[in-house]
Amino acid sequence: MRTYATGEVRNIVILGHSGCGKTSVTESALFYSGAIKRQGKVSDGNTTSDYDPEEIKRGVSIQTSVIPVEWMDTKINFIDTPGYFDFASEVKSSLLAADAALIVVSGKSGPEVGTEKAWDYCEEIGLPRMMFVNQMDDDNADFNRALGQMRKKFGKAIAPFQIPLRDEDGKFIGFINCIERYARVIQDSKDGKILVDADVPEIMSGEVESLRNMLIEAAAESDDELLEKYFNDEELTEEEIYRGLHAGILAGTVAPVLCGAVTLGYGIKVLMTSIVKYVPASNKCKPTVECEDVKTGDIVERKCDPSEPLAAIVFKTISDPYVGRLNLFKVFSGTLKKDMTIYNVQKDTEEKIAHVYISRGKELIEVNEIQAGDIGALSKLSNTSTNDTLTVKSNPVKLQGCQFPAAVHAMCIKPKGKGDEDKISAALTKLREEDPSIKVEVNKETKQTLVYGVGEQHLEILLSKLKNKYKIDAELSEPIIPFRETIKSKVEVRGKYKKQSGGHGQFGDVLMSFEPLGDLTKSYEFEEKIFGGSVPKQYFPAVEKGIQECVLNGVLAGYPVVGLKATLLDGSYHPVDSSEMAFKMATSMAFKDGLTRARPTILEPVVHAEVLAPEKYMGDIMGDINKRRGRILKMDPEGKNMRISAEVPEVEMFKYCTDLRSMTQSRGEYTYHFERYEEAPPEVQQEVINKRKAEKQG
């Protein structure tokens, strides 16, 4: 593949709901552009884009892949993204490299939740977009219904450049170009079914004219000169219409709608031609990029120009136990050439590049250079990962990286095989390089390794990758909730430890008071009020050491004690038999006796949760939070959504991501963080105590 200049590249991220045909678009584009000789199918597991064993097994995309296609002397970098919401991090990172979006819609289902999310992603960052209504060959496909739903959801930006053509039986037989007023009809030939030019049927001419007038109006609104001509009732030429639509697409005020059936090849050539014709090149979509000058800290601009200093960002890292690490990057300015030395700003390291590649699925095509606006791949960079900026040390800048979705679904992970603990740790580190939305931590208290994902399926696939890629069998289980214990009243209690076994004995005697400290963020506070030397000062540290060890295990269920004030009031000692160990033991006896009588109680962790969802789901969400013993703090409007702030016991938040998706048809999202400890209700306390007893007996 030749090196393409900056103005000859289109970076198109393909978005949409799962199952709408995003991967089929890339496969069809490869086939009809001549890049591959045989068109694969998702159902057969042989597409270029979905090459990962997990994708083949499940029949869905789970990671981003770049599919470069050459069409009309232009390189179209299709960026195929997953449709499942658990892999939203893949979509978010892909948007870093995109100049425009192609949102694929199923002709059968119409715009779905994934379509809405795709549109919102584009709105957030001002990304130009096109719509493609796929699967028009299906008997249940209805273009007009899908178009009406899109207009209702996304407004007047929706502009149908094409409409489907059907025969008397309602079967899809082609489509009509509304601007140029011609039809393309499916016809049999010796090479199979092909599309040929035809006249617009008389019965549809009125509809075509109506849509054409709407497009002319949209084109005129995008250009002041054309708008004046339009108001003067002067006819716009096709060239002027295209110019106006081109400007509207760049501004985001026009979203062209095309249609077809890509698995059969219908509409894919028109789609690629439309991308070349309507979507501006990289240097027009993003002529400059803001970045931070590493030396001064100032915000500077870099032009999308191959002669500028290099500034590129890694938007995807693929880690393979056999092949090694592969970094996909987008060049925003300058030119990245082989044999040059690049500087990683985040890691403060320099590396010499031996080879530069273009990635096409799992295939790597070596090239000499990647110019500004284009996408490439680098292999075997030892310290580079997603969101890292690649530049030159003499002129370093830092590009804005991607904010990944919060990993809120936590599970305990452990290997099934003995001796795999170290192996699983190394494997999880490599999987995190591929997917930074995964979070791993070892809980010091429970000794559990916790893995956090966006949802249940996210972690299921993590398990599969551990097994298939790294040969580690692992299992997931519920994480242990870190309860606490405290006391609610004040007591005075004596602890006496006396032991005689020949020779020197052991003697320690303390009078202690235990009371609530009033601060649950502290474990304990120790004070001594000894008068008259009844306990020598040399034993005070031993008493505190005894308290320090005792608070690690409470008297109800063995959880750590918090909010305790312990005061040494009095005691006695033996000049020969007393020792530090004896006073520590006496303190321990006083602790166990005293806390049992000081109305001990169990505390549960409470989290602060922020739930974002459309207003129509607020009733269900609030009702569900109440069922979880939560408290609603406030509700605030945020864009098209409402944000609920609430406090909920952590034990009630397990698998909340699944329940929230179910309540909101996957439109809701949430984050949470630990807030404080509160006394648990009696029934919860009893359940916790019984569970701990069963664990000890089992």
C-alpha positions as CSV (number, residue, x, y, z in Angstrom):
1,M,0.0,0.0,0.0
2,R,1.4,3.4,-1.0
3,T,1.9,6.3,1.4
4,Y,-1.1,8.6,1.3
5,A,-0.8,12.3,1.7
6,T,-2.7,14.2,4.4
7,G,-5.6,15.3,2.1
8,E,-6.1,11.8,0.8
9,V,-7.1,10.1,4.0
10,R,-10.5,9.7,5.7
11,N,-10.7,8.2,9.2
12,I,-14.2,6.9,9.7
13,V,-15.2,5.3,13.0
14,I,-18.1,2.9,12.6
15,L,-20.6,3.1,15.4
16,G,-24.0,1.5,16.2
17,H,-26.0,-1.0,18.1
18,S,-24.7,-4.5,18.3
19,G,-25.9,-6.6,15.4
20,C,-26.6,-3.8,13.0
21,G,-23.8,-4.9,10.6
22,K,-20.8,-2.7,11.4
23,T,-18.2,-5.5,10.8
24,S,-20.0,-6.5,7.6
25,V,-19.6,-2.9,6.3
26,T,-15.8,-3.3,6.6
27,E,-15.7,-6.7,5.1
28,S,-17.9,-5.7,2.1
29,A,-15.7,-2.6,1.6
30,L,-12.6,-4.7,1.5
31,F,-14.1,-7.1,-1.0
32,Y,-15.6,-4.5,-3.4
33,S,-12.5,-2.4,-3.3
34,G,-10.5,-5.4,-4.4
35,A,-8.4,-5.7,-1.2
36,I,-9.6,-9.3,-0.5
37,K,-10.7,-12.0,-3.0
38,R,-13.3,-13.7,-0.8
39,Q,-15.9,-11.9,1.4
40,G,-16.1,-13.3,4.9
41,K,-19.2,-13.5,7.1
42,V,-19.5,-12.8,10.9
43,S,-21.6,-16.0,11.2
44,D,-18.8,-18.0,9.7
45,G,-16.1,-16.4,11.9
46,N,-13.9,-15.4,9.0
47,T,-14.1,-11.6,8.7
48,T,-10.9,-9.5,8.5
49,S,-12.0,-7.3,11.4
50,D,-13.2,-9.9,13.9
51,Y,-10.1,-12.0,14.1
52,D,-9.8,-12.5,17.9
53,P,-10.7,-16.0,19.0
54,E,-13.3,-14.6,21.4
55,E,-14.9,-12.6,18.6
56,I,-15.0,-15.6,16.4
57,K,-16.5,-17.7,19.2
58,R,-19.2,-15.2,20.2
59,G,-20.0,-13.7,16.7
60,V,-19.6,-10.2,18.0
61,S,-16.9,-7.5,18.0
62,I,-15.2,-7.0,21.4
63,Q,-12.3,-4.9,20.4
64,T,-11.4,-2.1,17.9
65,S,-9.8,-3.0,14.6
66,V,-8.6,-0.7,11.8
67,I,-9.5,-1.6,8.2
68,P,-7.8,0.6,5.6
69,V,-9.6,0.5,2.2
70,E,-8.3,2.2,-1.0
71,W,-11.1,3.8,-3.0
72,M,-11.0,6.6,-5.7
73,D,-7.3,7.5,-4.9
74,T,-8.3,7.9,-1.3
75,K,-7.5,5.8,1.8
76,I,-10.5,5.2,4.0
77,N,-9.4,4.0,7.4
78,F,-12.6,2.3,8.7
79,I,-12.3,1.9,12.5
80,D,-14.6,-1.0,13.5
81,T,-15.9,-0.8,17.1
82,P,-17.9,-3.1,19.3
83,G,-21.6,-2.5,19.8
84,Y,-21.9,-4.1,23.3
85,F,-21.9,-1.5,26.0
86,D,-19.4,-3.4,28.2
87,F,-16.8,-2.4,25.6
88,A,-17.6,1.3,25.5
89,S,-13.9,2.0,26.3
90,E,-13.0,0.6,22.8
91,V,-15.4,3.1,21.2
92,K,-14.2,6.0,23.3
93,S,-10.5,5.4,22.5
94,S,-11.4,5.0,18.8
95,L,-13.0,8.5,18.7
96,L,-9.5,9.9,19.3
97,A,-8.4,8.7,15.9
98,A,-11.6,9.5,14.0
99,D,-12.4,12.5,11.7
100,A,-16.0,11.4,11.1
101,A,-18.4,8.7,12.1
102,L,-20.5,6.3,10.2
103,I,-23.5,5.3,12.3
104,V,-25.0,2.0,11.1
105,V,-28.7,1.4,11.7
106,S,-30.6,-1.8,11.2
107,G,-33.4,-1.5,8.7
108,K,-35.3,-4.1,10.7
109,S,-34.9,-2.6,14.2
110,G,-34.4,1.1,13.4
111,P,-32.4,3.3,15.7
112,E,-31.7,1.5,19.0
113,V,-30.0,2.5,22.3
114,G,-26.6,1.9,20.7
115,T,-27.5,4.3,17.9
116,E,-28.5,7.0,20.4
117,K,-25.2,6.5,22.3
118,A,-23.3,6.7,19.1
119,W,-25.0,10.0,18.2
120,D,-24.3,11.4,21.7
121,Y,-20.6,10.5,21.4
122,C,-20.4,12.5,18.1
123,E,-22.3,15.4,19.7
124,E,-19.9,15.5,22.7
125,I,-16.8,16.0,20.5
126,G,-18.4,17.7,17.5
127,L,-17.7,14.8,15.1
128,P,-19.2,14.9,11.6
129,R,-21.4,11.8,10.9
130,M,-23.2,9.8,8.2
131,M,-26.0,7.3,8.7
132,F,-26.3,4.0,6.9
133,V,-29.5,2.0,7.1
134,N,-28.4,-1.6,6.6
135,Q,-30.1,-5.0,6.1
136,M,-32.6,-3.5,3.6
137,D,-32.9,-6.9,1.9
138,D,-34.7,-8.3,5.0
139,D,-38.5,-8.7,4.6
140,N,-39.0,-6.8,7.9
141,A,-36.9,-3.9,6.9
142,D,-38.7,-0.5,6.8
143,F,-36.6,2.5,5.7
144,N,-39.4,5.0,6.1
145,R,-40.1,3.9,9.7
146,A,-36.3,4.0,10.5
147,L,-36.0,7.4,8.9
148,G,-39.0,8.8,10.9
149,Q,-37.6,7.4,14.2
150,M,-34.1,9.0,13.4
151,R,-35.7,12.4,12.7
152,K,-37.7,12.2,15.9
153,K,-34.6,11.3,18.0
154,F,-31.9,13.3,16.2
155,G,-33.8,16.3,14.6
156,K,-33.6,17.9,11.2
157,A,-29.9,17.1,10.7
158,I,-31.1,13.8,9.3
159,A,-31.0,14.1,5.5
160,P,-31.8,11.1,3.3
161,F,-29.4,11.2,0.3
162,Q,-30.9,7.8,-0.9
163,I,-34.2,6.0,-0.5
164,P,-34.8,2.3,-1.2
165,L,-36.6,1.0,-4.3
166,R,-39.0,-1.9,-4.0
167,D,-41.0,-3.9,-6.4
168,E,-44.7,-4.6,-6.4
169,D,-44.3,-7.3,-3.7
170,G,-42.3,-5.0,-1.5
171,K,-39.0,-6.7,-2.1
172,F,-35.8,-4.5,-2.0
173,I,-34.5,-4.1,-5.6
174,G,-32.3,-1.1,-5.4
175,F,-32.2,2.6,-4.3
176,I,-32.7,6.1,-5.7
177,N,-30.1,8.9,-5.5
178,C,-32.3,11.9,-4.4
179,I,-29.8,14.6,-5.4
180,E,-29.0,13.4,-8.9
181,R,-32.4,11.7,-9.4
182,Y,-31.4,8.4,-10.7
183,A,-32.0,4.8,-9.6
184,R,-29.7,1.8,-9.1
185,V,-31.5,-1.5,-9.7
186,I,-30.4,-5.1,-8.8
187,Q,-30.1,-7.1,-12.0
188,D,-28.9,-10.7,-12.8
189,S,-25.7,-11.1,-14.8
190,K,-23.2,-13.8,-15.6
191,D,-21.2,-12.6,-12.6
192,G,-24.3,-12.8,-10.3
193,K,-26.5,-10.0,-9.1
194,I,-25.2,-6.5,-9.9
195,L,-26.5,-2.9,-9.6
196,V,-27.2,-1.0,-12.8
197,D,-28.4,2.6,-13.5
198,A,-32.2,3.0,-14.1
199,D,-34.8,5.8,-14.3
200,V,-36.7,6.8,-11.2
201,P,-40.2,5.2,-11.3
202,E,-42.9,7.7,-12.0
203,I,-44.8,6.8,-8.9
204,M,-41.8,7.8,-6.7
205,S,-40.8,11.0,-8.5
206,G,-42.9,13.2,-6.2
207,E,-41.2,11.8,-3.1
208,V,-37.8,12.2,-4.6
209,E,-38.4,15.8,-5.5
210,S,-39.7,16.5,-2.0
211,L,-36.6,15.0,-0.4
212,R,-34.3,16.8,-3.0
213,N,-35.8,20.1,-2.1
214,M,-35.2,19.4,1.6
215,L,-31.5,18.6,0.8
216,I,-31.2,21.8,-1.2
217,E,-32.5,23.8,1.7
218,A,-30.0,22.1,4.1
219,A,-27.2,22.8,1.6
220,A,-28.2,26.4,1.3
221,E,-28.3,26.9,5.1
222,S,-24.7,25.8,5.4
223,D,-23.3,28.5,3.0
224,D,-24.2,32.2,3.1
225,E,-23.7,32.6,-0.6
226,L,-25.9,29.7,-1.4
227,L,-28.5,30.8,1.1
228,E,-28.8,34.2,-0.7
229,K,-29.2,32.4,-4.0
230,Y,-31.8,30.1,-2.5
231,F,-33.9,33.0,-1.1
232,N,-33.7,34.7,-4.5
233,D,-35.4,31.5,-6.0
234,E,-32.3,30.8,-8.1
235,E,-31.7,27.2,-8.8
236,L,-28.6,25.6,-7.2
237,T,-26.4,23.5,-9.4
238,E,-25.4,20.0,-8.4
239,E,-21.9,21.2,-7.6
240,E,-23.3,23.9,-5.4
241,I,-25.6,21.4,-3.6
242,Y,-22.7,19.2,-2.9
243,R,-20.6,22.1,-1.7
244,G,-23.3,23.2,0.7
245,L,-23.9,19.6,2.0
246,H,-20.1,19.2,2.4
247,A,-20.0,22.3,4.6
248,G,-23.1,21.1,6.5
249,I,-21.6,17.7,7.2
250,L,-18.4,19.3,8.5
251,A,-20.4,21.6,10.8
252,G,-22.5,18.7,12.0
253,T,-25.8,20.3,10.8
254,V,-26.3,17.7,8.1
255,A,-26.1,13.9,8.6
256,P,-26.5,12.1,5.3
257,V,-28.6,8.9,5.3
258,L,-27.7,6.2,2.8
259,C,-29.1,2.6,2.6
260,G,-28.2,-0.8,1.4
261,A,-27.5,-4.4,2.2
262,V,-23.8,-4.8,2.7
263,T,-23.6,-8.5,3.1
264,L,-24.9,-8.7,-0.5
265,G,-22.8,-5.7,-1.6
266,Y,-25.7,-3.4,-2.3
267,G,-24.9,0.2,-1.5
268,I,-21.3,-0.3,-0.3
269,K,-19.7,1.3,-3.4
270,V,-22.0,4.3,-3.1
271,L,-21.2,4.5,0.6
272,M,-17.4,4.6,-0.1
273,T,-17.9,7.1,-2.9
274,S,-20.0,9.3,-0.6
275,I,-17.4,9.2,2.1
276,V,-14.7,10.4,-0.3
277,K,-17.1,13.0,-1.8
278,Y,-18.8,14.4,1.3
279,V,-16.5,13.7,4.3
280,P,-13.7,16.2,4.6
281,A,-10.1,15.0,4.8
282,S,-8.2,14.9,8.1
283,N,-6.6,18.3,7.6
284,K,-10.1,19.8,7.0
285,C,-12.0,18.0,9.8
286,K,-9.2,18.7,12.3
287,P,-6.9,21.3,10.8
288,T,-5.3,21.9,14.2
289,V,-5.0,20.1,17.5
290,E,-4.5,21.6,20.9
291,C,-1.8,20.1,23.0
292,E,0.4,21.0,26.0
293,D,3.9,22.2,25.5
294,V,5.8,19.9,27.9
295,K,8.7,22.4,28.4
296,T,6.5,25.5,29.3
297,G,3.1,23.9,30.2
298,D,1.4,26.3,27.8
299,I,-1.4,25.2,25.4
300,V,-0.2,25.3,21.9
301,E,-1.6,24.3,18.5
302,R,-0.2,21.9,16.0
303,K,-1.3,21.9,12.4
304,C,-2.4,18.7,10.6
305,D,0.6,19.1,8.3
306,P,3.3,16.5,7.5
307,S,6.0,19.2,7.7
308,E,5.2,20.1,11.3
309,P,7.0,18.5,14.3
310,L,5.6,15.0,15.1
311,A,2.6,14.6,17.5
312,A,0.9,11.3,17.5
313,I,-1.3,9.5,20.1
314,V,-1.7,5.8,20.8
315,F,-5.4,4.9,20.8
316,K,-5.3,1.2,21.0
317,T,-2.8,-1.4,22.4
318,I,-3.0,-5.1,21.5
319,S,-1.0,-7.4,23.7
320,D,-0.4,-11.0,22.5
321,P,1.6,-13.6,24.5
322,Y,3.3,-14.8,21.2
323,V,3.4,-11.8,18.9
324,G,4.1,-9.2,21.6
325,R,2.6,-5.7,21.9
326,L,1.2,-3.7,19.0
327,N,0.3,0.0,19.3
328,L,-2.2,1.6,16.9
329,F,-1.7,5.4,16.6
330,K,-3.0,8.5,14.9
331,V,-0.6,11.1,13.6
332,F,-2.0,14.6,14.3
333,S,1.0,16.5,13.0
334,G,4.3,15.8,11.3
335,T,5.4,12.5,9.8
336,L,6.4,9.3,11.6
337,K,9.1,7.4,9.6
338,K,10.8,4.2,10.1
339,D,14.4,4.4,11.6
340,M,13.5,7.6,13.5
341,T,13.7,8.0,17.3
342,I,10.5,8.8,19.0
343,Y,9.9,10.2,22.5
344,N,7.1,9.0,24.7
345,V,6.0,12.0,26.8
346,Q,4.1,10.1,29.5
347,K,6.8,7.6,30.1
348,D,9.8,10.0,29.5
349,T,11.5,7.4,27.3
350,E,13.0,7.4,23.8
351,E,12.8,4.4,21.4
352,K,14.2,3.8,18.0
353,I,11.6,2.6,15.4
354,A,12.7,-0.2,13.1
355,H,9.4,-0.7,11.3
356,V,6.2,1.2,10.6
357,Y,3.1,-0.7,9.7
358,I,-0.5,-0.2,8.5
359,S,-2.8,-2.6,10.4
360,R,-5.6,-4.4,8.5
361,G,-7.2,-6.6,11.2
362,K,-4.4,-8.9,12.3
363,E,-2.4,-8.3,9.1
364,L,0.5,-5.9,9.2
365,I,1.5,-4.1,6.0
366,E,5.0,-2.4,6.2
367,V,5.3,1.1,5.0
368,N,8.0,3.8,5.0
369,E,6.1,6.5,6.8
370,I,2.7,7.6,8.1
371,Q,1.9,11.3,7.4
372,A,-0.3,13.7,9.5
373,G,-3.9,12.6,9.5
374,D,-3.2,8.9,8.9
375,I,-3.3,5.9,11.2
376,G,-0.5,3.4,11.6
377,A,0.9,0.7,13.9
378,L,4.1,0.1,15.8
379,S,5.3,-3.2,17.2
380,K,7.5,-4.1,20.2
381,L,7.6,-0.7,21.9
382,S,8.6,-1.7,25.4
383,N,7.0,1.1,27.4
384,T,4.2,2.5,25.2
385,S,0.5,2.0,25.9
386,T,-2.9,3.6,25.2
387,N,-3.2,7.4,25.6
388,D,0.6,7.9,25.3
389,T,1.8,10.8,23.1
390,L,4.6,10.0,20.7
391,T,6.7,13.0,19.6
392,V,10.3,14.1,19.3
393,K,12.4,15.0,22.4
394,S,13.5,18.3,20.9
395,N,9.9,19.6,20.6
396,P,7.7,17.6,23.0
397,V,4.0,18.1,23.4
398,K,1.3,16.2,25.2
399,L,-2.0,15.4,23.5
400,Q,-5.3,15.0,25.3
401,G,-6.0,11.3,25.9
402,C,-9.3,9.4,26.3
403,Q,-11.5,9.4,29.4
404,F,-12.5,5.7,29.9
405,P,-15.9,4.6,31.3
406,A,-15.8,3.9,35.0
407,A,-15.2,0.3,35.9
408,V,-18.0,-0.2,38.5
409,H,-18.6,-4.0,38.5
410,A,-16.2,-5.6,41.0
411,M,-15.6,-9.3,41.4
412,C,-13.0,-11.4,43.2
413,I,-10.7,-13.3,40.8
414,K,-8.5,-16.3,41.7
415,P,-6.8,-19.0,39.7
416,K,-8.1,-22.6,39.9
417,G,-4.7,-24.1,39.6
418,K,-2.1,-24.0,42.4
419,G,0.9,-21.9,41.8
420,D,-0.8,-19.7,39.2
421,E,-1.0,-16.6,41.5
422,D,2.1,-15.0,40.0
423,K,1.1,-16.0,36.4
424,I,-2.4,-14.5,36.8
425,S,-1.0,-11.2,38.1
426,A,1.3,-10.8,35.0
427,A,-1.5,-11.8,32.6
428,L,-3.9,-9.3,34.1
429,T,-1.3,-6.6,33.7
430,K,-1.0,-7.4,30.0
431,L,-4.8,-7.5,29.6
432,R,-5.0,-4.0,31.2
433,E,-2.6,-2.8,28.6
434,E,-5.2,-3.8,26.0
435,D,-8.1,-2.5,27.9
436,P,-7.4,0.3,30.4
437,S,-11.0,0.3,31.6
438,I,-10.2,-2.9,33.6
439,K,-8.9,-2.1,37.1
440,V,-7.1,-4.6,39.3
441,E,-6.3,-4.2,43.0
442,V,-5.4,-6.4,46.0
443,N,-7.5,-5.7,49.1
444,K,-5.1,-5.6,52.0
445,E,-7.8,-6.4,54.5
446,T,-9.6,-9.3,52.7
447,K,-6.5,-10.5,50.8
448,Q,-8.7,-10.8,47.7
449,T,-7.6,-9.8,44.2
450,L,-10.4,-7.7,42.9
451,V,-11.0,-7.0,39.2
452,Y,-13.3,-4.2,38.1
453,G,-15.0,-4.1,34.7
454,V,-17.8,-2.1,33.0
455,G,-20.2,-5.0,33.2
456,E,-20.7,-8.8,33.7
457,Q,-19.9,-9.7,30.1
458,H,-16.7,-7.6,30.3
459,L,-15.4,-9.8,33.1
460,E,-16.6,-13.0,31.5
461,I,-14.5,-12.3,28.4
462,L,-11.6,-11.4,30.6
463,L,-11.8,-14.9,32.1
464,S,-12.0,-16.4,28.6
465,K,-8.9,-14.4,27.5
466,L,-7.0,-15.6,30.5
467,K,-7.7,-19.2,29.6
468,N,-7.2,-19.0,25.8
469,K,-4.3,-16.5,25.6
470,Y,-2.4,-17.3,28.8
471,K,-3.6,-20.8,29.7
472,I,-4.8,-19.8,33.1
473,D,-8.1,-21.2,34.5
474,A,-9.6,-18.7,36.9
475,E,-13.0,-18.1,38.6
476,L,-14.9,-15.1,39.7
477,S,-16.8,-14.8,43.0
478,E,-18.5,-12.1,45.1
479,P,-16.1,-9.8,46.8
480,I,-16.0,-9.8,50.6
481,I,-17.6,-6.6,52.0
482,P,-15.3,-5.0,54.6
483,F,-17.7,-4.5,57.5
484,R,-16.5,-2.9,60.8
485,E,-17.4,-3.2,64.5
486,T,-17.7,-0.5,67.1
487,I,-19.4,0.0,70.6
488,K,-22.3,2.2,71.6
489,S,-21.8,2.7,75.4
490,K,-19.0,3.2,78.0
491,V,-17.8,0.4,80.3
492,E,-15.0,0.0,82.8
493,V,-13.5,-3.5,83.1
494,R,-10.5,-5.2,84.7
495,G,-8.3,-7.6,83.0
496,K,-5.9,-9.7,85.1
497,Y,-3.4,-12.1,83.7
498,K,-1.7,-14.4,86.2
499,K,0.3,-17.5,85.5
500,Q,2.7,-19.4,87.8
501,S,4.6,-22.4,86.4
502,G,7.7,-22.6,88.5
503,G,10.4,-19.9,88.7
504,H,9.3,-16.5,87.4
505,G,5.6,-16.3,86.7
506,Q,3.6,-13.8,84.6
507,F,1.5,-11.1,86.1
508,G,-0.4,-8.1,84.6
509,D,-3.4,-6.2,85.9
510,V,-5.2,-3.4,84.2
511,L,-8.4,-1.4,84.7
512,M,-9.6,-0.1,81.4
513,S,-12.4,2.0,80.2
514,F,-13.8,1.6,76.7
515,E,-16.1,4.2,75.1
516,P,-17.2,5.4,71.7
517,L,-14.6,7.8,70.2
518,G,-17.2,9.6,68.0
519,D,-14.9,9.4,65.0
520,L,-15.4,6.3,62.8
521,T,-12.5,7.2,60.5
522,K,-10.0,6.3,63.3
523,S,-9.5,2.8,64.6
524,Y,-8.8,3.7,68.2
525,E,-7.4,6.3,70.5
526,F,-5.4,5.3,73.6
527,E,-5.0,7.4,76.7
528,E,-3.6,6.6,80.2
529,K,-4.8,8.2,83.5
530,I,-2.5,6.4,85.9
531,F,-1.9,8.1,89.3
532,G,0.6,6.9,91.9
533,G,2.5,4.5,89.8
534,S,0.1,1.5,90.1
535,V,1.3,0.6,86.6
536,P,4.8,1.6,85.7
537,K,5.3,3.8,82.6
538,Q,7.4,1.1,81.0
539,Y,4.3,-1.0,80.5
540,F,2.1,1.7,78.9
541,P,3.4,0.8,75.3
542,A,2.6,-2.9,76.0
543,V,-1.0,-2.0,76.9
544,E,-1.4,0.1,73.7
545,K,0.2,-2.7,71.7
546,G,-2.5,-5.0,73.2
547,I,-5.2,-2.6,72.0
548,Q,-3.6,-2.3,68.6
549,E,-3.7,-6.0,68.1
550,C,-7.2,-6.5,69.6
551,V,-8.9,-4.0,67.3
552,L,-8.0,-6.1,64.3
553,N,-10.7,-8.6,65.3
554,G,-14.0,-7.5,66.9
555,V,-16.1,-9.6,69.3
556,L,-19.2,-10.0,67.1
557,A,-18.0,-11.3,63.8
558,G,-14.2,-10.7,63.8
559,Y,-14.2,-7.5,61.8
560,P,-11.8,-4.7,62.6
561,V,-13.0,-2.3,65.3
562,V,-13.2,1.4,64.7
563,G,-14.3,4.5,66.7
564,L,-12.9,3.2,70.0
565,K,-11.4,5.2,72.9
566,A,-9.5,3.0,75.3
567,T,-8.2,4.5,78.6
568,L,-5.9,2.9,81.1
569,L,-7.3,3.9,84.5
570,D,-5.5,1.8,87.0
571,G,-3.9,-1.6,87.6
572,S,-1.2,-3.4,89.6
573,Y,2.1,-5.1,88.9
574,H,4.5,-7.5,90.5
575,P,8.1,-6.4,90.7
576,V,9.4,-9.8,89.6
577,D,6.6,-11.5,87.6
578,S,5.3,-8.5,85.6
579,S,6.4,-8.2,81.9
580,E,5.3,-6.5,78.7
581,M,3.7,-9.8,77.5
582,A,1.7,-10.1,80.7
583,F,0.3,-6.6,80.4
584,K,-0.5,-7.2,76.7
585,M,-2.4,-10.3,77.7
586,A,-4.3,-8.5,80.5
587,T,-5.3,-5.8,78.1
588,S,-6.6,-8.4,75.6
589,M,-8.7,-10.0,78.3
590,A,-10.1,-6.6,79.3
591,F,-10.8,-5.8,75.6
592,K,-12.8,-9.0,75.0
593,D,-14.8,-8.7,78.2
594,G,-15.3,-4.9,77.9
595,L,-16.5,-4.8,74.3
596,T,-18.9,-7.6,74.8
597,R,-20.6,-5.5,77.5
598,A,-20.3,-2.1,75.7
599,R,-23.2,-2.8,73.3
600,P,-21.1,-3.8,70.3
601,T,-22.6,-3.3,66.8
602,I,-21.7,-4.0,63.2
603,L,-21.1,-1.1,60.8
604,E,-21.5,-1.4,57.0
605,P,-19.8,0.7,54.3
606,V,-22.0,3.2,52.6
607,V,-21.2,4.5,49.1
608,H,-22.1,7.7,47.4
609,A,-23.6,6.8,44.0
610,E,-24.3,9.1,41.0
611,V,-26.8,7.7,38.5
612,L,-27.3,9.3,35.1
613,A,-30.3,8.3,33.1
614,P,-33.2,9.8,31.0
615,E,-36.0,11.4,33.1
616,K,-38.6,8.7,32.2
617,Y,-36.7,6.1,34.2
618,M,-36.4,8.2,37.4
619,G,-39.4,6.5,39.1
620,D,-38.0,3.0,38.6
621,I,-34.5,4.0,39.6
622,M,-35.6,5.8,42.8
623,G,-37.9,2.9,43.8
624,D,-35.0,0.5,43.2
625,I,-32.6,2.6,45.4
626,N,-35.2,2.6,48.2
627,K,-35.4,-1.2,48.0
628,R,-31.6,-1.3,48.4
629,R,-32.0,0.7,51.7
630,G,-30.6,3.8,49.9
631,R,-31.3,7.5,50.5
632,I,-31.9,9.9,47.6
633,L,-29.9,13.1,48.3
634,K,-30.8,15.2,45.2
635,M,-31.8,15.2,41.6
636,D,-30.4,17.5,39.0
637,P,-31.0,17.9,35.2
638,E,-27.9,17.2,33.1
639,G,-28.4,17.7,29.3
640,K,-31.0,15.2,28.1
641,N,-30.7,13.2,31.4
642,M,-31.3,13.5,35.1
643,R,-28.5,12.9,37.7
644,I,-29.5,11.2,40.9
645,S,-27.2,11.5,43.9
646,A,-27.8,8.8,46.6
647,E,-26.2,7.0,49.5
648,V,-26.5,3.2,49.4
649,P,-25.0,0.4,51.5
650,E,-22.2,-1.2,49.5
651,V,-23.5,-4.7,50.1
652,E,-26.6,-3.7,48.1
653,M,-24.7,-2.4,45.1
654,F,-23.5,-5.8,43.9
655,K,-24.4,-6.3,40.2
656,Y,-26.2,-3.0,40.2
657,C,-24.8,-2.4,36.7
658,T,-26.9,-5.2,35.3
659,D,-30.1,-4.1,37.1
660,L,-29.6,-0.5,36.0
661,R,-29.3,-1.6,32.4
662,S,-32.4,-3.7,32.7
663,M,-34.4,-0.8,34.2
664,T,-33.2,1.8,31.6
665,Q,-32.8,-0.4,28.5
666,S,-29.0,0.3,28.8
667,R,-29.4,4.0,28.8
668,G,-28.4,4.5,32.4
669,E,-24.9,4.7,33.8
670,Y,-23.5,5.2,37.3
671,T,-20.4,5.7,39.4
672,Y,-19.8,5.4,43.1
673,H,-17.2,5.9,45.8
674,F,-16.9,5.0,49.5
675,E,-18.5,7.6,51.7
676,R,-18.5,6.4,55.4
677,Y,-19.5,3.6,57.8
678,E,-22.9,3.4,59.3
679,E,-24.6,1.0,61.8
680,A,-26.2,-1.8,59.9
681,P,-29.9,-2.8,60.6
682,P,-30.3,-5.7,63.2
683,E,-31.3,-8.2,60.5
684,V,-28.3,-7.4,58.4
685,Q,-26.0,-7.7,61.5
686,Q,-27.4,-11.1,62.4
687,E,-26.9,-12.3,58.8
688,V,-23.3,-11.1,58.8
689,I,-22.6,-12.8,62.2
690,N,-24.2,-16.1,61.0
691,K,-22.2,-16.0,57.8
692,R,-18.9,-15.5,59.6
693,K,-19.7,-18.3,62.0
694,A,-20.5,-20.6,59.1
695,E,-17.2,-19.6,57.4
696,K,-15.2,-20.5,60.5
697,Q,-17.0,-23.8,61.0
698,G,-16.7,-24.7,57.3
